[in-house]
Amino acid sequence: MNEHELLEIQHELQAQEKRLNYILSSKRRIQNMIDSFEQDLAKQLLPVIHNESNDQASIESSMALLACWKFSKVEFPKTIHWCSELSISNLTIKDEFTVAVKAQAWLGILGSDELWQTPLYVEITVDPKVKGLKNYHIHFLSKGKIISLRKNSKQSVTVKQMQSM
C-alpha cells in the first residue's frame, strides 16, 4: 500500500467517525438507525420462519447491531454497553410471525477492550404489513443482572438484580 492509499483510508475512517458521532448526538437519529436494523432483521427472519432459508449468520449480525443501537438510545447521551457479537444456539419458530432465540452474546463497556460472554434470550414478532418488527424482548443475563431491551412496551429497558435460586 502506498502513502496515497493510506491517506485515503485515514480520511475515510475520519469521515465514518464523524458520521457516527453525528448520529449518536441525537435520539431521533439513533431511532432511525434502530428502525433500519429492525427492518433488516424482519427481512432476514421471514424466510427462516417460512422455512425458505436457514441463514442464521445474518440474523446474528443484525440482532447484535440492533442491540448496540438500542443501548445507544436507552443510555443516551452516554452509551455504556455495547454488544460485540452474538451466536445463536437455538432458534424456535413459535408461530407464523414469532421466533424465540437462545444465544450467547459478548457484551462490553464502550471504550474498553474487555468483553464478557453472557446468555441472551430473545422473542421477536415480525409485522409483515410494514416489513418491520412488531415487538421484541431481548434479555441479557449479565453479571448477576437481567438487562432487558424492548420494543412496544411501557419501558424500553430494565435492569433487574437476579434473584437467588
C-alpha positions as CSV (number, residue, x, y, z in Angstrom):
1,M,0.0,0.0,0.0
2,N,1.4,3.4,-0.9
3,E,1.1,6.6,1.0
4,H,-1.7,7.9,-1.1
5,E,-3.9,4.8,-0.3
6,L,-3.1,5.1,3.4
7,L,-4.2,8.7,3.4
8,E,-7.5,7.8,1.6
9,I,-8.2,5.1,4.2
10,Q,-7.4,7.5,7.0
11,H,-9.8,10.2,5.6
12,E,-12.5,7.6,5.1
13,L,-12.1,6.4,8.7
14,Q,-12.3,10.0,10.0
15,A,-15.4,10.6,7.9
16,Q,-17.1,7.5,9.3
17,E,-16.2,8.5,12.9
18,K,-17.6,12.0,12.3
19,R,-20.9,10.5,10.9
20,L,-21.1,8.1,13.8
21,N,-20.7,10.9,16.3
22,Y,-23.3,12.9,14.4
23,I,-25.8,10.0,14.6
24,L,-25.0,9.4,18.3
25,S,-25.7,13.0,19.2
26,S,-29.5,12.7,18.6
27,K,-32.1,10.2,19.9
28,R,-34.1,10.8,16.7
29,R,-31.1,9.8,14.5
30,I,-30.4,6.8,16.8
31,Q,-34.0,5.7,16.4
32,N,-33.7,6.0,12.6
33,M,-30.8,3.6,12.8
34,I,-32.8,1.2,15.1
35,D,-35.7,1.3,12.6
36,S,-33.3,0.4,9.8
37,F,-31.8,-2.6,11.7
38,E,-35.3,-3.7,12.7
39,Q,-36.4,-3.7,9.0
40,D,-33.2,-5.7,8.1
41,L,-33.9,-8.2,10.8
42,A,-37.5,-8.6,9.8
43,K,-36.4,-9.3,6.2
44,Q,-34.0,-11.9,7.4
45,L,-36.4,-13.6,9.8
46,L,-39.4,-14.0,7.5
47,P,-37.7,-16.6,5.2
48,V,-36.4,-18.5,8.2
49,I,-39.9,-18.6,9.7
50,H,-41.4,-19.8,6.5
51,N,-38.7,-22.5,6.0
52,E,-37.3,-20.8,2.9
53,S,-33.9,-20.1,4.4
54,N,-31.7,-21.2,7.3
55,D,-29.3,-18.2,7.3
56,Q,-28.6,-17.5,10.9
57,A,-25.3,-15.6,10.4
58,S,-27.1,-12.5,9.0
59,I,-29.7,-12.8,11.8
60,E,-26.9,-12.9,14.4
61,S,-25.3,-9.8,12.9
62,S,-28.5,-7.8,12.7
63,M,-29.5,-8.7,16.2
64,A,-26.1,-7.6,17.6
65,L,-26.3,-4.3,15.7
66,L,-29.9,-3.8,16.8
67,A,-28.9,-4.3,20.5
68,C,-26.0,-1.9,20.1
69,W,-28.2,0.9,18.8
70,K,-30.9,0.2,21.3
71,F,-28.3,0.5,24.1
72,S,-27.2,3.8,22.5
73,K,-30.8,5.2,22.7
74,V,-31.8,4.0,26.1
75,E,-28.5,5.0,27.7
76,F,-28.5,8.4,25.8
77,P,-26.5,10.6,26.0
78,K,-23.6,8.4,27.3
79,T,-23.7,4.9,25.9
80,I,-22.2,2.4,28.4
81,H,-22.9,-1.1,27.0
82,W,-22.1,-2.5,23.6
83,C,-22.9,-5.9,22.1
84,S,-19.9,-7.0,20.2
85,E,-21.4,-10.1,18.6
86,L,-23.8,-13.0,19.3
87,S,-24.0,-16.6,18.4
88,I,-27.4,-18.3,18.1
89,S,-27.6,-21.7,19.8
90,N,-31.4,-22.3,19.3
91,L,-34.0,-20.6,17.1
92,T,-37.6,-21.8,17.6
93,I,-40.5,-20.8,15.5
94,K,-43.4,-20.1,17.8
95,D,-46.0,-19.1,15.1
96,E,-46.1,-17.7,11.6
97,F,-44.6,-14.3,12.7
98,T,-42.8,-15.0,16.0
99,V,-39.5,-16.6,16.9
100,A,-37.7,-17.3,20.2
101,V,-33.9,-17.3,20.2
102,K,-31.4,-18.5,22.7
103,A,-27.8,-17.2,22.1
104,Q,-24.5,-16.3,23.6
105,A,-23.7,-12.6,23.4
106,W,-20.4,-10.8,24.0
107,L,-21.0,-7.5,25.9
108,G,-18.6,-4.8,26.6
109,I,-18.2,-1.4,28.0
110,L,-17.8,1.3,25.4
111,G,-14.2,2.4,25.3
112,S,-12.9,-0.8,26.9
113,D,-11.3,-3.9,25.3
114,E,-12.9,-6.1,28.0
115,L,-15.8,-8.3,26.7
116,W,-17.7,-10.9,28.7
117,Q,-19.9,-13.7,27.4
118,T,-23.5,-13.8,28.6
119,P,-26.6,-15.8,27.8
120,L,-29.2,-14.0,25.6
121,Y,-32.9,-14.8,25.3
122,V,-35.0,-13.0,22.6
123,E,-38.6,-13.2,21.5
124,I,-39.4,-11.3,18.3
125,T,-42.7,-10.8,16.4
126,V,-42.4,-9.6,12.8
127,D,-45.1,-7.3,11.3
128,P,-45.2,-8.3,7.7
129,K,-47.5,-5.3,6.8
130,V,-44.8,-2.8,7.5
131,K,-41.9,-5.1,6.9
132,G,-40.5,-4.4,10.3
133,L,-40.7,-5.7,13.8
134,K,-44.0,-5.5,15.7
135,N,-42.3,-6.1,19.1
136,Y,-39.4,-7.8,20.8
137,H,-37.9,-8.5,24.2
138,I,-34.2,-9.0,24.4
139,H,-32.9,-10.3,27.7
140,F,-29.2,-10.4,28.6
141,L,-28.2,-12.2,31.8
142,S,-25.1,-10.3,32.7
143,K,-23.0,-10.2,35.9
144,G,-25.9,-11.1,38.1
145,K,-28.4,-8.8,36.4
146,I,-31.0,-9.2,33.7
147,I,-30.8,-6.3,31.2
148,S,-33.9,-6.2,29.0
149,L,-34.3,-4.2,25.9
150,R,-37.9,-3.9,24.5
151,K,-40.0,-2.6,21.6
152,N,-43.6,-1.6,22.2
153,S,-43.6,-1.9,25.9
154,K,-44.1,0.8,28.6
155,Q,-40.4,0.6,29.4
156,S,-37.8,0.2,26.6
157,V,-35.1,-1.0,29.1
158,T,-35.0,-2.5,32.5
159,V,-32.2,-3.8,34.7
160,K,-33.1,-6.1,37.5
161,Q,-30.9,-7.9,40.0
162,M,-31.3,-11.7,39.5
163,Q,-33.0,-13.5,42.4
164,S,-31.2,-16.3,44.1
165,M,-32.4,-19.7,43.2
